Amino acid sequence: MEQLESMPLRAAFSVTMKALERLSRTGSPTERVAIQRAMATLRTSLPRAEQEPPEHDPPTALEQLHLAAGIVEPPSGEAAALRAWGADLVERRKAAGLSRTVLAERAGLSESTLRNVETGRRAPTRTTVMHLQSVPELRIDPTPIGDHIADRRRVHQDFSPNCWLTPEYDALKLHNEMTMLLNGRGGHLEQTYLYLDPSSAAAWYSIAEQEDYTVSRMLMPLDNVAECITERAGSVGLDVIGLGCGDGKDEVRLAQCLLERRRNRNLRLYLLDISQPLLCSAYRHAAEALADRSTVSIYAIQGNFHNLGRYTSLLHSPERSHRRRVVCLFGNTFANLQNEILFVRNSLMGFAPGDFLMLSIGETMAPADKPDEILAQDRLLAGRTSETMSTGRSMQSRMFCDLLRRYIHGFKSTELTSVLDFAACPVPGSYAADIRATVKMTSGESKHFSIAYIKRYDQRLLDETMLREGWQAVAHWRMVKDYHPRRLLLYQRIR
């Protein structure tokens, strides 16, 4: 302890992070997740610790009730910060003369959610905060960006524009196409449409805040990925490109891990998504988490990654040949592609030898030529789910059903089923759980839609397929969740 106290702050931070990293390689999954969360908190706390806190007079009681930024989000996920945030919310609720039951109803939240955030048991999601901001009696500043974020943005206000709306992007056209499809006879609803409107985006964001989803994310060994990329890329600058980035948290954590390991901290983070609500959330998170990194540039791109070949600012060019690109498809993005081979062959053709590609995939539970074993062992297809999985699946099912209800005229009810499908799987050895919706109409007729593919892959056969397309397997890491194993795969372009 005395040795740490005598070190400069950044040196002590480095020693601590290395010790935590060693601990994160052992222990139970729960312990590893807790350590990863502690490391993430330390990364965001270092810049504040290096600065002397400004002196202010203690706020008055009235000023405390007008905390424009303090109520936006807790400053960290630490228990003390969550309790303080919850206590402030309780004070506002009582000052407004509202019971917990009444406030939950007014804000459109469940009473259990409100109880958990008021007592500090759970961190409030941004969706929860937005619901609370809709209740005027709480006297919460409705602006989505508090002073703690706005101050950081002012540091970058003289920079050139860092958001790009791609030329072919047409929100009204996409909306009309989705409406026409859903009011037709049926068919496949491409994933592009699922998160276009704010309601669907907010529903997905709520799913991503669930404990099982968070645990799955924290199990990804992004420290090891960053170390591997650093060894193979050398000292060149890096462009991290998140395709279908969602809330951007995985891409940001990878960027943080890369910055910790590299002498050359020249890094660009590109966040690309077709959903305007999710892209805004991702950019705001990145701007806050990486605000202290003067060598990092962050760009938000609203577009369709199927058109990636048109976005030349992301691709290899002679003037940027000294940089390496790290293309990331986290979550279920790769598996949602209708034809993964054609996507890799056509959309990724603008990347050069030495560039990296990272995929997150689900593993097959049985060989693809043994459908009976698949149906027996794959819980999604067999209808067996754990308690945490059923919570996430229930929210996802509700998201799908709400989307259909909003856009289908004459909607009465719907039923979702999971069907084993091989026809939609061009990668050898893979299979899919095709999520299908049977929509019953008030007219008495029924419509049938395929709304999602959840694919599983045989890693060896996927590696062979990727090699034929010019991407060589570099490393892989297995992540076992309570209901389904996943792998994180790293490839490098060879031709």
TORMAR-124365 format. One record per residue (C-alpha): x negated, y, z negated. Coordinates in nm, 4 decimals. Example, Ala and Ser with C-alpha at 12.3 -4.5 7.8 and 13.67 -1.06 7.14 Angstrom:
// residues 2
REC         px         py         pz
REC    -1.2300    -0.4500    -0.7800
REC    -1.3670    -0.1060    -0.7140
//
This chain:
// residues 495
REC         px         py         pz
REC     0.0000     0.0000     0.0000
REC    -0.2818     0.2423    -0.0888
REC    -0.4439     0.1620     0.2459
REC    -0.1243     0.2484     0.4330
REC    -0.0787     0.5710     0.2351
REC    -0.4273     0.6877     0.3307
REC    -0.3694     0.6249     0.7047
REC    -0.2357     0.8846     0.9476
REC     0.1360     0.8334     0.9917
REC     0.1200     0.6949     1.3483
REC    -0.1579     0.4483     1.2550
REC     0.0430     0.3234     0.9581
REC     0.3439     0.2924     1.1846
REC     0.1455     0.0778     1.4283
REC     0.0246    -0.1527     1.1502
REC     0.3770    -0.1907     1.0161
REC     0.5254    -0.2668     1.3574
REC     0.2640    -0.5351     1.4251
REC     0.3371    -0.6985     1.0887
REC     0.7112    -0.6953     1.1566
REC     0.6547    -0.8377     1.5040
REC     0.4659    -1.1333     1.3536
REC     0.7490    -1.1916     1.1073
REC     1.0073    -1.1751     1.3873
REC     0.8585    -1.4872     1.5459
REC     0.9513    -1.7022     1.2481
REC     1.2542    -1.7487     1.0275
REC     1.6193    -1.7998     1.1063
REC     1.7981    -1.6196     1.3937
REC     1.9719    -1.3956     1.1388
REC     1.6382    -1.2950     0.9842
REC     1.4866    -1.2288     1.3262
REC     1.7809    -1.0078     1.4221
REC     1.7467    -0.8118     1.0957
REC     1.3771    -0.7536     1.1612
REC     1.4453    -0.6451     1.5213
REC     1.7026    -0.3963     1.3935
REC     1.4513    -0.2630     1.1401
REC     1.1943    -0.2188     1.4173
REC     1.4474    -0.0335     1.6339
REC     1.5288     0.1990     1.3417
REC     1.1594     0.2690     1.2802
REC     1.1051     0.3577     1.6461
REC     1.3746     0.6249     1.6365
REC     1.2652     0.7514     1.2905
REC     0.8960     0.8104     1.3680
REC     0.9379     1.1461     1.5482
REC     1.1405     1.2876     1.2583
REC     0.8905     1.1575     1.0034
REC     0.6058     1.3316     1.1853
REC     0.7730     1.6682     1.1481
REC     0.8151     1.8654     0.8269
REC     1.1861     1.8841     0.7488
REC     1.3154     2.2435     0.7729
REC     1.4273     2.4060     0.4511
REC     1.7920     2.5029     0.4315
REC     2.0162     2.6251     0.1592
REC     2.2526     2.3548     0.0365
REC     2.5732     2.3630     0.2431
REC     2.8892     2.4798     0.0799
REC     3.1907     2.2502     0.0453
REC     3.3609     2.4320     0.3340
REC     3.0532     2.3927     0.5550
REC     3.0440     2.0221     0.4729
REC     3.3944     1.9870     0.6102
REC     3.2815     2.1548     0.9318
REC     2.9890     1.9236     1.0021
REC     3.0018     1.9454     1.3821
REC     2.7252     1.6907     1.4389
REC     2.7157     1.4891     1.1192
REC     3.0438     1.3169     1.1929
REC     2.9515     1.2261     1.5506
REC     2.7410     0.9240     1.4598
REC     2.5385     0.8177     1.1551
REC     2.1725     0.9202     1.1896
REC     2.0721     0.5540     1.1530
REC     2.2084     0.2082     1.0815
REC     2.0691     0.2045     0.7279
REC     2.3175     0.1212     0.4503
REC     2.2681     0.4565     0.2768
REC     2.3347     0.6502     0.5980
REC     2.6505     0.4486     0.6691
REC     2.7820     0.5016     0.3148
REC     2.7177     0.8766     0.3383
REC     2.8937     0.8915     0.6746
REC     3.1900     0.6979     0.5354
REC     3.2089     0.9189     0.2262
REC     3.2256     1.2282     0.4466
REC     3.5101     1.0736     0.6462
REC     3.6984     0.9859     0.3250
REC     3.6591     1.3467     0.2068
REC     3.8006     1.4753     0.5341
REC     4.0902     1.2295     0.5226
REC     4.1837     1.3219     0.1666
REC     4.1488     1.6939     0.2383
REC     4.3943     1.6431     0.5256
REC     4.6373     1.4655     0.2915
REC     4.6300     1.1424     0.4937
REC     4.6346     0.7902     0.3596
REC     4.4134     0.5310     0.5212
REC     4.7192     0.3622     0.6729
REC     4.8506     0.6856     0.8225
REC     4.5103     0.7888     0.9597
REC     4.4587     0.4476     1.1193
REC     4.7950     0.4773     1.2917
REC     4.7327     0.8379     1.4002
REC     4.3871     0.7550     1.5395
REC     4.4925     0.4324     1.7093
REC     4.2573     0.2207     1.4962
REC     4.3171    -0.0908     1.2908
REC     4.3244    -0.0310     0.9166
REC     4.0440    -0.2866     0.8684
REC     3.8187    -0.0951     1.1104
REC     3.8844     0.2293     0.9239
REC     3.8195     0.0604     0.5880
REC     3.4899    -0.0834     0.7109
REC     3.3530     0.2485     0.8351
REC     3.4737     0.4424     0.5311
REC     3.3016     0.2005     0.2932
REC     2.9864     0.1820     0.5030
REC     3.0224    -0.1885     0.5756
REC     3.0079    -0.1314     0.9518
REC     2.8584     0.1403     1.1690
REC     3.1263     0.3312     1.3629
REC     3.1167     0.2829     1.7383
REC     3.1372     0.5848     1.9658
REC     3.4848     0.4671     2.0633
REC     3.5879     0.4776     1.6959
REC     3.4446     0.8284     1.6610
REC     3.6348     0.9433     1.9697
REC     3.9584     0.8071     1.8211
REC     3.8907     0.9965     1.4956
REC     3.8166     1.3158     1.6876
REC     4.1715     1.2994     1.8265
REC     4.3178     1.3712     1.4787
REC     4.2960     1.7522     1.4379
REC     4.3520     1.7461     1.0595
REC     4.0092     1.5863     1.0134
REC     3.8502     1.9071     1.1479
REC     3.5937     1.7158     1.3549
REC     3.4219     1.8993     1.6360
REC     3.5630     1.7341     1.9523
REC     3.2414     1.7839     2.1513
REC     3.0829     1.4420     2.2157
REC     2.7283     1.5731     2.1643
REC     2.6264     1.6847     1.8187
REC     2.3472     1.9293     1.7349
REC     2.1052     1.6448     1.6690
REC     2.1345     1.5524     2.0393
REC     2.1900     1.8989     2.1807
REC     1.8690     2.0280     2.0200
REC     1.6738     1.7561     2.1952
REC     1.8357     1.8347     2.5270
REC     1.7283     2.1971     2.4972
REC     1.3688     2.0777     2.5071
REC     1.4341     1.9473     2.8595
REC     1.6675     2.2219     2.9826
REC     1.4086     2.3654     3.2240
REC     1.3525     2.0339     3.3956
REC     1.4887     1.9564     3.7414
REC     1.8304     1.7823     3.7677
REC     1.8188     1.4231     3.6462
REC     2.1621     1.2936     3.7480
REC     2.2484     1.1795     4.0977
REC     2.5828     1.1022     4.2575
REC     2.5059     0.8721     4.5505
REC     2.6330     0.9951     4.8917
REC     2.8681     0.7033     4.9574
REC     3.0241     0.7048     4.6100
REC     3.3934     0.7919     4.6297
REC     3.5850     0.7421     4.3059
REC     3.9273     0.8064     4.4596
REC     3.8624     0.5594     4.7399
REC     3.7535     0.2911     4.4928
REC     4.0619     0.3571     4.2795
REC     4.2913     0.3279     4.5805
REC     4.1213     0.0086     4.7002
REC     4.1655    -0.1514     4.3581
REC     4.5306    -0.0454     4.3413
REC     4.5975    -0.1885     4.6888
REC     4.4258    -0.5167     4.6001
REC     4.6154    -0.5622     4.2750
REC     4.9473    -0.4847     4.4399
REC     4.8818    -0.7263     4.7241
REC     4.9391    -1.1011     4.7193
REC     4.6333    -1.1828     4.5070
REC     4.2640    -1.2542     4.5559
REC     3.9285    -1.1900     4.3918
REC     3.8809    -0.8732     4.1857
REC     3.5154    -0.7774     4.2329
REC     3.3406    -0.6700     3.9118
REC     3.2838    -0.3242     4.0566
REC     3.6474    -0.2393     3.9821
REC     3.6624    -0.3568     3.6225
REC     3.5000    -0.0555     3.4580
REC     3.6007     0.2317     3.6851
REC     3.8646     0.3878     3.4632
REC     3.7935     0.5189     3.1109
REC     4.0277     0.2704     2.9426
REC     3.8472    -0.0315     3.0857
REC     3.5088     0.1237     3.0107
REC     3.6101     0.1926     2.6497
REC     3.7337    -0.1648     2.6139
REC     3.4010    -0.3035     2.7376
REC     3.2142    -0.0670     2.5052
REC     3.4120    -0.2051     2.2114
REC     3.3182    -0.5604     2.3129
REC     2.9504    -0.4605     2.3284
REC     2.9739    -0.3286     1.9722
REC     3.0963    -0.6627     1.8347
REC     2.8590    -0.8438     1.6007
REC     2.8092    -1.1527     1.8201
REC     2.7265    -0.9379     2.1226
REC     2.4826    -0.7295     1.9177
REC     2.3152    -1.0413     1.7783
REC     2.2782    -1.1779     2.1317
REC     2.1081    -0.8569     2.2392
REC     1.8690    -0.8465     1.9465
REC     1.7638    -1.2057     2.0126
REC     1.6167    -1.0977     2.3460
REC     1.2374    -1.0948     2.2906
REC     1.1800    -0.7677     2.4734
REC     0.8543    -0.7127     2.2808
REC     0.7182    -1.0265     2.4444
REC     0.8516    -0.9180     2.7828
REC     0.6782    -0.5812     2.7472
REC     0.3520    -0.7499     2.6533
REC     0.3712    -0.9778     2.9577
REC     0.4479    -0.6888     3.1939
REC     0.1654    -0.4825     3.0462
REC    -0.0863    -0.7615     3.0989
REC     0.0119    -0.8145     3.4621
REC     0.0758    -0.4519     3.5642
REC    -0.2366    -0.3006     3.4176
REC    -0.2538     0.0734     3.3583
REC    -0.0237     0.1932     3.6378
REC     0.2906     0.3955     3.5742
REC     0.6176     0.2052     3.5454
REC     0.9704     0.2637     3.6727
REC     1.2309     0.0721     3.4673
REC     1.5478     0.0378     3.6773
REC     1.8663    -0.0786     3.5047
REC     2.1210    -0.2099     3.7558
REC     2.4736    -0.2137     3.6152
REC     2.3278    -0.0696     3.2956
REC     2.6543    -0.0436     3.0982
REC     2.5676     0.1367     2.7745
REC     2.1955     0.1275     2.8604
REC     2.0834    -0.0048     2.5212
REC     1.8878    -0.3026     2.6555
REC     1.7026    -0.0900     2.9112
REC     1.6181     0.1704     2.6474
REC     1.4848    -0.0927     2.4065
REC     1.2661    -0.2378     2.6821
REC     1.1341     0.1105     2.7601
REC     1.0507     0.1623     2.3927
REC     0.8672    -0.1698     2.3764
REC     0.6681    -0.0862     2.6897
REC     0.5675     0.2542     2.5526
REC     0.4360     0.0960     2.2330
REC     0.2032    -0.1377     2.4222
REC     0.0690     0.0711     2.7053
REC    -0.2058     0.3296     2.7141
REC    -0.0482     0.4815     3.0227
REC     0.2828     0.6059     2.8839
REC     0.3979     0.7501     3.2162
REC     0.7375     0.5826     3.2437
REC     1.0558     0.6590     3.4335
REC     1.3886     0.5130     3.3300
REC     1.6588     0.4898     3.5986
REC     2.0108     0.3997     3.4799
REC     2.2446     0.2984     3.7630
REC     2.6111     0.2155     3.7169
REC     2.9328     0.2632     3.9101
REC     3.1307     0.3481     3.5944
REC     3.1119     0.7185     3.5150
REC     3.2173     0.6762     3.1476
REC     2.9583     0.4033     3.0834
REC     2.6836     0.5868     3.2706
REC     2.7398     0.9022     3.0634
REC     2.7203     0.6979     2.7461
REC     2.4025     0.5236     2.8642
REC     2.2328     0.8489     2.9588
REC     2.3204     1.0121     2.6292
REC     2.1838     0.7151     2.4355
REC     1.8609     0.7181     2.6376
REC     1.8197     1.0947     2.6008
REC     1.8512     1.0647     2.2244
REC     1.6371     0.7532     2.1768
REC     1.3539     0.8711     2.4031
REC     1.3720     1.2454     2.3398
REC     1.0354     1.2513     2.1603
REC     0.8562     1.0886     2.4552
REC     0.7261     1.3751     2.6668
REC     0.5858     1.1302     2.9245
REC     0.9260     0.9671     2.9900
REC     1.1687     1.0846     3.2573
REC     1.5297     0.9646     3.2474
REC     1.7595     0.9605     3.5497
REC     2.1277     0.8653     3.5701
REC     2.2544     0.7421     3.9070
REC     2.6223     0.6856     3.9735
REC     2.6445     0.4383     4.2563
REC     2.6875     0.0789     4.3647
REC     2.3792    -0.1394     4.3248
REC     2.4945    -0.3476     4.6217
REC     2.3743    -0.0444     4.8210
REC     2.0384    -0.0386     4.6461
REC     1.8493    -0.0436     4.9759
REC     1.9833     0.3060     5.0514
REC     1.8508     0.4592     4.7298
REC     1.4979     0.5269     4.8469
REC     1.3979     0.7129     4.5303
REC     1.4040     0.3786     4.3485
REC     1.2149     0.1752     4.6065
REC     0.8516     0.1267     4.7005
REC     0.6926     0.3925     4.9186
REC     0.3312     0.4695     5.0108
REC     0.3254     0.7808     4.7923
REC     0.4456     0.5756     4.4946
REC     0.2333     0.2679     4.5630
REC     0.0355     0.3316     4.2432
REC     0.3462     0.2572     4.0328
REC     0.5228    -0.0695     3.9530
REC     0.8981    -0.1113     3.9307
REC     1.0767    -0.3271     3.6692
REC     1.4282    -0.4109     3.7939
REC     1.6615    -0.5270     3.5141
REC     1.9925    -0.7131     3.5367
REC     2.0975    -0.7674     3.1763
REC     2.4159    -0.9194     3.0402
REC     2.6239    -1.1077     3.2955
REC     2.5312    -0.8769     3.5849
REC     2.3376    -1.1310     3.7933
REC     2.5997    -1.4019     3.7383
REC     2.8790    -1.1670     3.8477
REC     2.7302    -1.1321     4.1945
REC     2.9343    -1.3123     4.4562
REC     2.6189    -1.4312     4.6308
REC     2.3007    -1.3975     4.4272
REC     2.0733    -1.5235     4.7053
REC     2.1945    -1.2646     4.9562
REC     2.1673    -0.9916     4.6941
REC     1.8042    -1.0801     4.6223
REC     1.7280    -1.1173     4.9933
REC     1.8968    -0.7981     5.1117
REC     1.9361    -0.5515     4.8241
REC     1.5900    -0.6130     4.6727
REC     1.3992    -0.6022     5.0000
REC     1.2720    -0.2508     4.9241
REC     1.0462    -0.3690     4.6434
REC     0.6773    -0.4433     4.6880
REC     0.4334    -0.7134     4.5743
REC     0.3586    -0.6573     4.2074
REC     0.7063    -0.5273     4.1191
REC     0.9005    -0.7122     3.8496
REC     1.2546    -0.8487     3.8223
REC     1.4163    -0.9458     3.4915
REC     1.7337    -1.1538     3.4691
REC     1.9483    -1.2614     3.1762
REC     2.1327    -1.5848     3.2554
REC     2.3432    -1.8541     3.0915
REC     2.2104    -2.2106     3.1022
REC     2.3893    -2.5113     3.2452
REC     2.5274    -2.7458     2.9820
REC     2.5108    -3.0490     3.2114
REC     2.3895    -3.1235     3.5663
REC     2.6055    -2.9691     3.8379
REC     2.6697    -3.3112     3.9915
REC     2.8365    -3.4317     3.6689
REC     3.1558    -3.2260     3.6369
REC     3.3032    -3.4472     3.3646
REC     3.0043    -3.3776     3.1411
REC     3.0279    -3.0053     3.2145
REC     3.3959    -2.9982     3.1159
REC     3.3177    -3.1875     2.7978
REC     3.0127    -2.9846     2.6874
REC     3.0681    -2.6291     2.8103
REC     3.2856    -2.4694     2.5435
REC     3.4262    -2.2036     2.7715
REC     3.5619    -2.4643     3.0111
REC     3.6559    -2.7123     2.7392
REC     3.8506    -2.4498     2.5445
REC     3.6320    -2.4836     2.2337
REC     3.5045    -2.1595     2.0858
REC     3.3460    -2.0540     1.7601
REC     3.5104    -1.7884     1.5450
REC     3.2746    -1.5127     1.6626
REC     3.3075    -1.6189     2.0236
REC     3.6862    -1.6246     2.0067
REC     3.6852    -1.2635     1.8824
REC     3.4792    -1.1458     2.1774
REC     3.6752    -1.3574     2.4260
REC     4.0040    -1.2267     2.2860
REC     3.8926    -0.8666     2.3377
REC     3.7689    -0.9462     2.6884
REC     4.0974    -1.1191     2.7735
REC     4.2901    -0.8178     2.6474
REC     4.0702    -0.5910     2.8608
REC     4.1532    -0.7939     3.1721
REC     4.5241    -0.8067     3.0912
REC     4.5458    -0.4341     3.0161
REC     4.3801    -0.3540     3.3475
REC     4.6319    -0.5673     3.5370
REC     4.9195    -0.4154     3.3439
REC     4.8086    -0.0582     3.4239
REC     4.7780    -0.1052     3.7984
REC     5.0270    -0.3737     3.9071
REC     5.3746    -0.2404     3.9749
REC     5.6454    -0.4675     3.8353
REC     5.4033    -0.6418     3.5955
REC     5.5748    -0.8642     3.3386
REC     5.3122    -1.0900     3.1820
REC     4.9892    -1.2697     3.2599
REC     4.8076    -1.5875     3.1638
REC     4.4297    -1.6406     3.1840
REC     4.2637    -1.9756     3.2478
REC     3.9031    -2.0913     3.3014
REC     3.8437    -2.3208     3.5982
REC     3.5229    -2.5053     3.6884
REC     3.4063    -2.3802     4.0267
REC     3.1144    -2.4820     4.2482
REC     3.2169    -2.3115     4.5730
REC     3.1184    -1.9656     4.4430
REC     2.7694    -2.0798     4.3416
REC     2.5106    -2.0635     4.6212
REC     2.2167    -2.1234     4.3847
REC     2.1478    -2.5006     4.3692
REC     2.2317    -2.6610     4.0365
REC     2.4578    -2.3805     3.9202
REC     2.8293    -2.3775     3.8419
REC     3.0817    -2.1161     3.7316
REC     3.3702    -2.0740     3.4962
REC     3.6122    -1.8875     3.7214
REC     3.8418    -1.6735     3.5057
REC     4.1773    -1.6683     3.6803
REC     4.4879    -1.4662     3.6033
REC     4.8398    -1.5734     3.6878
REC     5.0540    -1.2595     3.6874
REC     5.4305    -1.2960     3.6525
REC     5.6328    -1.0143     3.8034
REC     5.9694    -0.8721     3.7008
REC     6.0932    -0.9842     4.0444
REC     6.0299    -1.3476     3.9464
REC     5.7347    -1.4066     4.1792
REC     5.3780    -1.4768     4.0663
REC     5.0388    -1.3496     4.1822
REC     4.7021    -1.5180     4.1339
REC     4.3724    -1.3346     4.0880
REC     4.0157    -1.4410     4.0221
REC     3.8852    -1.1695     3.7916
REC     3.5416    -1.2894     3.6743
REC     3.2745    -1.5509     3.7365
REC     3.0731    -1.6669     3.4359
REC     2.7938    -1.8685     3.5955
REC     2.5451    -2.1111     3.4452
REC     2.2064    -2.1863     3.6003
REC     1.9499    -2.4650     3.6065
REC     1.6347    -2.2620     3.5444
REC     1.4005    -2.4873     3.7431
REC     1.6224    -2.4789     4.0524
REC     1.6785    -2.1047     4.0171
REC     1.2995    -2.0507     4.0004
REC     1.2576    -2.2534     4.3199
REC     1.5288    -2.0486     4.4923
REC     1.3725    -1.7197     4.3823
REC     1.0291    -1.8328     4.5048
REC     1.1700    -1.8960     4.8516
REC     1.2986    -1.5377     4.8469
REC     0.9554    -1.3991     4.7550
REC     0.9848    -1.3731     4.3746
REC     0.7547    -1.5889     4.1622
REC     0.8510    -1.6945     3.8098
REC     0.6168    -1.5370     3.5536
REC     0.7659    -1.6266     3.2167
REC     1.0914    -1.7246     3.0506
REC     1.2300    -1.7109     2.6994
REC     1.5180    -1.9181     2.5612
REC     1.7740    -1.7505     2.3372
REC     2.0164    -1.9793     2.1559
REC     2.3386    -1.8234     2.0367
REC     2.5963    -2.0004     1.8251
REC     2.8013    -2.1059     2.1246
REC     2.5879    -2.0954     2.4384
REC     2.2140    -2.0837     2.5186
REC     2.0797    -1.8119     2.7450
REC     1.7442    -1.7427     2.9053
REC     1.5556    -1.4266     2.9832
REC     1.3619    -1.4733     3.3085
REC     1.0793    -1.2557     3.4413
REC     0.9791    -1.2693     3.8093
REC     0.7185    -1.0822     4.0107
REC     0.7325    -0.9965     4.3792
REC     0.4699    -1.1815     4.5848
REC     0.5690    -1.0871     4.9403
//
